[in-house]
Amino acid sequence: GMVLSVLVILLLSVLYEAVKMGKAVLLRRALLALPRSLSQEALTEPQQGDSDPAQGSPSLMAFPISFRRWFWFHVAQTLFHVVQVVLGYMVMLAVMSYNGWIFLGAIAGSTLGYFM
């Protein structure tokens, strides 16, 4: 029972660190997907042929490709953030059981996850 609990907390801590690193990689890719010019026109000006002029409301397809790529990277970052917060709270609640072995499992998992 206790060994399995410590192993689960260790794996959750490793997964937390992996999600944290994945989020950083996505941030770097999202920044690279931004257009070189951050003027308002570069972000809001639709490309030729991307939208129907008769269409009253702009859609995501009306924006330049770089903005669409940035948008999807941002969606992925948001999902990674939610997973990171949930895992963090789960590990925190386990540590708050004041069990020394669980605490050591969380520390070892964090260390191992960061090392990898």
C-alpha positions in Angstrom: 0.0 0.0 0.0 2.5 2.6 1.1 5.1 1.6 -1.5 2.5 2.0 -4.3 1.4 5.4 -2.9 5.0 6.6 -2.9 5.6 5.3 -6.4 2.4 7.1 -7.6 3.4 10.4 -6.0 6.9 10.0 -7.5 5.5 9.4 -11.0 3.1 12.4 -10.6 6.0 14.6 -9.6 8.0 13.4 -12.7 5.0 14.1 -14.9 4.6 17.6 -13.3 8.2 18.4 -14.3 7.7 17.0 -17.8 4.6 19.1 -18.3 6.5 22.2 -17.0 9.2 21.6 -19.6 6.7 20.9 -22.4 5.1 24.2 -21.6 8.4 26.1 -21.9 9.0 24.4 -25.3 5.6 25.5 -26.5 6.2 29.0 -25.3 9.4 29.2 -27.4 7.6 27.8 -30.4 4.7 30.3 -29.9 7.1 33.2 -29.8 8.8 32.0 -32.9 5.4 31.8 -34.6 4.7 35.5 -34.0 5.1 37.8 -36.9 8.3 39.9 -37.0 6.3 43.1 -36.9 3.9 43.3 -34.0 2.0 46.2 -35.4 -1.8 46.0 -35.1 -2.1 45.8 -38.9 0.1 42.7 -39.0 -2.2 40.9 -36.6 -5.6 42.0 -37.8 -5.2 42.5 -41.6 -6.6 39.5 -43.4 -4.6 37.9 -46.2 -5.9 38.0 -49.8 -8.5 35.3 -50.5 -8.7 34.1 -46.9 -12.1 35.6 -46.1 -15.3 36.4 -48.0 -15.9 40.2 -48.2 -19.6 39.6 -47.8 -19.0 37.8 -44.5 -19.8 40.4 -41.8 -17.8 38.9 -38.9 -14.1 38.1 -39.1 -13.3 34.5 -38.3 -10.0 32.9 -37.3 -9.4 31.9 -40.9 -9.4 35.6 -41.8 -6.2 36.2 -39.9 -2.7 35.6 -41.2 -1.2 32.2 -40.9 1.3 33.3 -38.3 -1.5 34.5 -36.1 -3.4 31.2 -36.5 -0.3 29.3 -35.6 0.3 31.5 -32.5 -3.4 31.0 -31.5 -3.1 27.2 -31.6 0.2 27.3 -29.7 -1.6 29.5 -27.1 -4.5 26.9 -26.8 -1.9 24.1 -26.3 -0.1 26.2 -23.7 -3.4 26.8 -21.9 -4.1 23.1 -21.8 -0.6 22.3 -20.5 -1.1 25.0 -17.8 -4.3 23.3 -16.6 -2.7 19.9 -16.5 0.3 21.4 -14.6 -2.0 23.1 -12.0 -4.0 19.9 -11.5 -0.9 17.8 -11.0 0.7 20.4 -8.7 -2.4 20.5 -6.5 -2.5 16.7 -6.4 1.1 16.4 -5.3 0.6 19.2 -2.8 -2.4 17.5 -1.2 -0.5 14.3 -1.0 2.4 16.0 0.7 0.0 17.7 3.1 -0.9 14.2 4.5 2.3 14.8 6.6 3.6 11.4 5.7 7.4 11.5 5.5 7.6 8.8 2.8 5.1 10.6 0.6 7.1 13.8 1.0 10.3 12.0 0.0 8.6 10.5 -3.0 7.5 13.9 -4.1 11.0 15.4 -3.7 12.6 12.4 -5.5 10.1 12.6 -8.3 10.6 16.3 -8.7 14.4 15.8 -8.7 14.2 13.0 -11.2 11.8 14.8 -13.5 14.0 17.9 -13.6 17.1 15.8 -14.2 15.5 14.1 -17.2 
